[in-house]
Amino acid sequence: MSGKIVVALALGVVVLILCTGLYTLWVGGETSRTWSNRLMRIRVLAQFVAICIIMLVLYLSGHH
């Protein structure tokens, strides 16, 4: 799989989790209490994984 595709997928996952977390904040109520904090923690983990993937792709693309 191409590095650009993997990076795009990782960023897409982060954006999806972010949008879902923001939506739960907007809805409020029990949904917000249950899911908002959990989704934002998952987003931070997904961002870490995305940054690791980006760094790996950059490293490997520089060493042909």
C-alpha positions in Angstrom: 0.0 0.0 0.0 1.3 3.4 -0.9 2.5 5.7 1.9 0.2 8.5 0.8 -2.8 6.2 1.1 -1.8 5.0 4.6 -1.3 8.6 5.8 -4.6 9.7 4.3 -6.4 6.8 6.0 -4.8 7.6 9.4 -5.8 11.3 9.0 -9.3 10.3 8.0 -9.7 8.2 11.1 -8.6 11.1 13.3 -11.0 13.5 11.6 -13.9 11.0 11.9 -13.2 10.5 15.6 -12.9 14.3 16.1 -16.2 14.9 14.3 -18.0 12.2 16.3 -16.6 13.6 19.5 -17.7 17.1 18.7 -21.2 15.8 17.7 -21.6 14.1 21.0 -20.7 17.4 22.8 -23.3 19.2 20.7 -26.0 16.6 21.4 -25.3 16.9 25.2 -27.2 15.0 27.8 -26.4 11.4 28.7 -24.7 10.8 25.3 -22.3 13.6 26.0 -21.5 12.3 29.5 -20.9 8.8 28.2 -19.0 9.3 25.0 -17.4 12.8 24.7 -14.4 12.3 27.0 -13.9 8.7 25.8 -13.9 9.8 22.1 -11.5 12.6 22.7 -9.1 10.2 24.5 -9.4 7.8 21.6 -8.7 10.8 19.2 -5.5 11.6 21.1 -4.3 8.0 20.7 -5.3 8.1 17.0 -3.4 11.3 16.5 -0.3 9.7 18.1 -0.6 6.7 15.8 -1.1 9.0 12.7 2.0 11.0 13.6 4.0 7.8 14.0 2.7 6.6 10.6 3.6 9.9 9.0 7.1 9.9 10.5 7.6 6.3 9.3 6.5 7.1 5.8 8.8 10.1 5.7 11.7 8.0 7.0 11.2 5.2 4.5 10.6 7.6 1.6 14.0 9.2 2.3 15.8 5.8 2.2 15.3 4.3 -1.3 
